[in-house]
Amino acid sequence: MEKVILGKTNMEVNRLGFGGIPIQRVGQDDVKEIIDTLTSQGINLIDSARGYTVSEEYIGNAIKGRRDKFILCTKSMSRTYEDMKRDILISLKNFQTDHIDLYQLHNVKSRDEYDVIMGDDGAFKALKEAKENGLINHIGITSHSVDFLESIIDDFPFETIQIPYNIIETKACSFLKKAHKLNIGVICMKPLAGGAIDNKKLAIKYLLNQDFIDVLIPGCASSQEVLENASVEKGKITLEEEKEMAKIREELGHDFCRRCGYCAPCTQGIDIPNCFMFEGYYKRYGLEEWAKSRYEGLKHKASECIECGKCMERCPYELNIIDKLKGVVRTFGK
């Protein structure tokens, strides 16, 4: 399986990695079996997050005695110095390790949020200290907003970027090519569009053919899924596969939220992209309780929509957001 150096980190990674969000719904024994399969297939990059409930702990238990075989990556939504310092220590304890290879700022959305992170009492200060003290080796950032990342790319203090990219979501193409040329490690999240793309093998093959992507991290909840992903070869995209991808774009393109944020601000304060994201985790990932708890945490629910249509006027993909919000209400009951 093809390996590359992850940007300026000098870490050698298999181009196919492992995303740790779905393992929240399986047991510890299943996770051990998954890790066994990763080892047998030479998949060495594992990505988790503080927000993925038991994911870090399950992984930590499963890699015991073979920590050196994996590049451990995780991330935190903490924005302040003290909160990030706390989260790093929790991740170290969960993983049962003395260092984490890549620690990422999770889902940064705007310059205002970024300014807090980079401030005197911001999370970046804690990450730098942890790196200086050998608790983490490298610092990265994740985001769903290409516009935000483009605004900081010329003064970029991170070694890696993680962003959604797949057959449907290709807006980041030019930006990621630029990042790759700058020797910034490119990690592709949501390679299956959050589970919306049924043809998994084609989705992975498409991404393996994008040389500006260093590693993609499909989430797996079983050893069988790992094996299916690992069986995909880079190869040339055939004419039939091009037609299949066009069909996927046509079918999902008119009903798929890319979380670009252009619909904001909602007149009622609804976080529209997160409503759709949590619904996707509920329906496609099988993470019902996790999705419910995250949805419950939203200040304003989909049921508060007054159908003013402002969001639909702004949506560059012409989604019927009002109808989609009604679907969220049917899913979560509010």
C-alpha positions in Angstrom: 0.0 0.0 0.0 1.3 3.5 -0.9 3.0 5.5 1.8 3.8 9.2 1.8 5.5 11.7 4.2 2.8 13.8 5.9 3.9 17.3 5.0 6.6 18.8 7.1 6.0 16.4 10.0 8.4 13.8 8.4 6.0 11.1 9.6 5.5 8.3 7.0 1.9 7.4 6.7 -0.1 4.9 4.7 -2.4 6.9 2.4 -5.3 5.0 3.8 -5.9 5.8 7.5 -8.6 5.1 10.1 -11.3 7.4 11.4 -12.3 6.6 15.0 -15.8 8.1 15.3 -17.9 5.0 14.4 -16.3 2.8 17.1 -18.4 4.6 19.7 -21.2 2.2 18.8 -19.3 -1.0 19.1 -17.6 -2.8 22.1 -14.0 -2.9 23.3 -13.5 -6.5 21.8 -14.6 -5.3 18.4 -12.2 -2.4 18.6 -9.3 -4.7 19.4 -10.2 -6.8 16.4 -10.3 -3.6 14.2 -6.9 -2.6 15.5 -5.6 -6.1 14.7 -6.8 -5.7 11.2 -5.2 -2.3 10.8 -1.9 -3.8 11.8 -2.3 -6.7 9.4 -3.1 -4.2 6.5 -0.3 -1.8 7.4 -2.7 1.1 8.2 -0.8 3.2 10.6 -2.6 6.5 11.1 -5.5 6.5 13.6 -7.6 9.7 14.1 -9.9 10.3 17.1 -11.2 13.2 19.1 -12.0 14.3 22.6 -15.6 14.7 21.6 -16.0 11.1 20.4 -17.0 9.8 23.9 -15.2 6.4 24.4 -13.2 6.4 21.1 -9.9 7.4 22.6 -10.2 5.0 25.5 -11.1 2.1 23.3 -8.2 2.8 21.0 -5.8 3.2 23.9 -6.8 -0.2 25.3 -6.5 -1.9 21.9 -3.0 -0.5 21.0 -1.5 -1.5 24.4 1.8 -3.2 23.7 2.0 -2.0 20.1 1.9 1.8 20.4 4.9 2.1 18.2 3.0 0.7 15.2 0.7 3.7 15.0 0.6 7.4 14.4 -1.9 8.6 16.9 -3.9 11.7 16.0 -6.7 13.4 18.0 -8.3 16.8 18.4 -10.1 19.1 20.7 -12.8 21.8 20.5 -11.1 23.6 23.4 -10.4 27.2 22.6 -8.6 28.5 25.7 -5.3 27.7 27.3 -6.5 25.9 30.4 -9.2 23.9 28.5 -6.7 22.7 25.9 -4.1 21.9 28.5 -6.7 19.7 30.3 -7.8 18.0 27.1 -4.2 17.1 26.1 -3.7 15.4 29.5 -7.0 13.5 29.2 -6.1 12.3 25.7 -2.7 11.0 27.0 -4.4 9.1 29.8 -7.1 7.7 27.4 -4.5 6.5 24.9 -2.3 5.2 27.7 0.8 6.9 26.1 3.4 9.4 26.9 3.0 11.3 23.7 0.5 12.0 20.9 1.8 12.3 17.4 -0.6 14.9 16.1 -2.9 17.1 18.2 -5.4 19.2 16.2 -7.6 22.2 16.9 -11.0 20.8 16.0 -13.6 22.4 13.7 -12.4 26.0 13.7 -15.0 28.0 11.8 -14.1 31.7 11.7 -11.4 34.4 12.2 -13.1 35.5 15.4 -12.8 32.0 16.9 -9.2 31.8 15.5 -8.2 35.0 17.2 -9.3 33.6 20.6 -7.3 30.4 19.9 -4.2 32.3 19.0 -4.5 34.9 21.8 -2.4 35.1 25.0 -4.9 32.8 26.8 -5.7 30.7 23.8 -5.5 27.0 23.0 -2.6 27.3 20.7 -0.3 28.4 23.6 -1.2 25.1 25.4 -0.4 23.1 22.2 3.0 24.8 21.8 3.9 24.1 25.4 2.8 20.5 25.1 5.0 20.2 22.0 8.0 21.8 23.7 7.5 19.3 26.6 7.3 16.3 24.3 3.7 15.5 25.1 2.7 16.0 21.5 4.9 15.9 18.4 3.0 18.0 15.9 0.1 20.5 15.7 -2.7 20.6 13.2 -6.1 22.2 12.5 -9.4 20.9 11.2 -12.2 22.9 9.6 -15.2 22.6 7.3 -14.7 26.1 6.0 -12.4 26.5 3.0 -12.9 30.3 3.2 -11.6 30.5 6.7 -8.6 28.3 5.9 -7.8 30.4 2.9 -7.8 33.5 5.1 -4.9 32.1 7.2 -2.9 30.0 4.7 -0.2 32.7 4.1 0.6 32.8 7.8 0.0 29.2 8.7 1.4 28.0 12.1 0.2 24.4 11.7 1.8 21.3 10.2 -1.4 19.6 8.9 -4.9 20.5 7.7 -7.9 18.2 8.0 -11.0 19.1 5.9 -13.9 17.3 4.1 -13.2 16.2 0.6 -15.0 13.6 -1.5 -16.7 13.0 -4.8 -19.4 15.5 -3.9 -17.4 18.0 -1.8 -14.6 19.3 -4.0 -14.7 23.0 -3.2 -11.4 22.7 -1.3 -9.5 21.4 -4.4 -7.5 24.5 -5.3 -6.8 25.3 -1.7 -5.5 21.8 -0.9 -3.3 21.9 -3.9 -1.7 25.1 -2.6 -1.4 23.6 0.9 0.3 20.5 -0.5 2.8 22.7 -2.4 3.6 24.5 0.9 4.4 21.1 2.4 1.4 21.2 4.8 0.1 17.7 5.5 -3.3 17.2 4.0 -5.7 14.8 5.8 -9.0 14.1 4.1 -12.0 13.6 6.4 -15.5 12.6 5.3 -14.2 10.6 2.3 -17.6 8.9 2.0 -19.5 12.2 2.6 -20.5 11.2 6.1 -21.8 7.9 4.9 -23.9 9.4 2.1 -21.9 7.8 -0.7 -22.9 4.1 -1.0 -20.2 3.1 -3.5 -17.4 3.1 -0.9 -14.7 1.6 -3.1 -15.2 4.1 -5.8 -15.1 7.0 -3.3 -11.8 5.8 -1.9 -10.3 5.1 -5.3 -11.2 8.6 -6.4 -9.4 10.1 -3.4 -6.3 7.9 -3.8 -6.0 9.4 -7.3 -5.8 12.9 -5.8 -2.1 13.3 -5.2 -2.5 16.5 -3.1 -4.2 14.4 -0.5 -1.7 12.7 1.8 -4.1 10.5 3.8 -7.8 9.8 3.9 -9.5 8.6 7.1 -12.8 6.7 6.5 -14.5 5.8 9.7 -14.8 2.0 10.3 -17.0 0.1 12.8 -15.8 -3.4 11.9 -12.8 -5.3 10.6 -14.7 -6.1 7.5 -15.0 -2.4 6.7 -11.3 -2.0 7.2 -10.6 -4.9 4.8 -13.0 -3.6 2.2 -11.3 -0.2 2.3 -7.8 -1.7 2.2 -8.7 -3.7 -0.9 -9.1 -0.6 -3.0 -6.2 0.1 -5.4 -5.3 3.5 -6.8 -5.6 2.7 -10.5 -6.9 4.8 -13.4 -10.5 6.0 -13.1 -12.4 4.3 -15.9 -15.1 5.9 -18.1 -17.8 3.8 -16.3 -16.5 5.1 -13.0 -16.6 8.7 -14.2 -20.2 8.1 -15.2 -21.0 6.6 -11.8 -19.4 9.6 -10.0 -21.5 12.0 -12.1 -24.6 10.0 -11.1 -23.6 10.3 -7.4 -23.1 14.1 -7.8 -26.5 14.4 -9.5 -28.3 12.3 -7.0 -26.8 13.8 -3.8 -25.7 17.2 -5.0 -29.2 18.7 -4.7 -29.8 17.4 -1.2 -26.4 17.3 0.5 -25.3 19.9 2.9 -21.6 20.8 2.5 -21.5 22.7 5.8 -20.1 25.7 3.9 -22.0 28.1 6.3 -23.3 30.4 3.6 -26.8 29.9 4.9 -25.9 31.8 8.1 -26.9 33.8 10.0 -30.3 32.2 10.5 -32.9 34.8 11.6 -33.8 32.4 14.5 -30.3 31.5 15.5 -30.5 27.9 14.2 -27.1 26.3 13.5 -28.3 24.8 10.2 -25.2 22.9 9.2 -24.9 21.2 12.6 -28.6 20.2 12.5 -27.9 18.4 9.3 -24.6 16.9 10.5 -26.1 15.5 13.7 -29.0 14.0 11.7 -26.5 12.4 9.4 -24.6 10.8 12.3 -28.0 9.6 13.6 -29.1 8.0 10.4 -25.9 7.0 8.6 -23.4 6.3 11.3 -25.8 4.6 13.7 -24.7 6.9 16.5 -28.2 7.7 17.7 -27.5 8.6 21.4 -24.3 10.6 20.5 -26.2 12.5 17.8 -29.2 13.2 20.1 -26.9 14.5 22.9 -25.2 16.9 20.5 -28.5 18.0 19.0 -29.8 18.6 22.5 -26.9 20.9 23.1 -27.8 23.2 20.3 -29.2 26.5 21.7 -31.9 26.6 18.9 -33.6 23.6 17.4 -34.8 23.0 13.9 -38.4 23.3 15.0 -37.8 27.0 15.6 -37.6 27.6 11.8 -40.2 30.3 10.8 -39.7 29.5 7.0 -38.5 33.0 6.2 -36.4 31.5 3.4 -33.3 33.7 4.0 -31.1 30.7 4.3 -32.3 29.3 1.0 -31.6 32.6 -0.8 -28.0 32.3 0.3 -27.4 28.6 -0.3 -25.0 28.2 -3.3 -26.3 24.6 -3.8 -30.0 25.6 -3.9 -30.9 23.1 -1.1 -34.5 23.1 0.1 -33.3 23.9 3.6 -36.8 24.5 5.0 -37.9 20.9 4.1 -34.6 19.5 5.3 -35.0 21.2 8.7 -38.5 19.6 8.9 -36.7 16.2 8.4 -34.4 17.1 11.3 -37.5 17.7 13.5 -38.9 14.3 12.4 -35.6 12.7 13.4 -35.2 14.3 16.8 -38.7 15.3 17.7 -38.0 19.0 18.1 
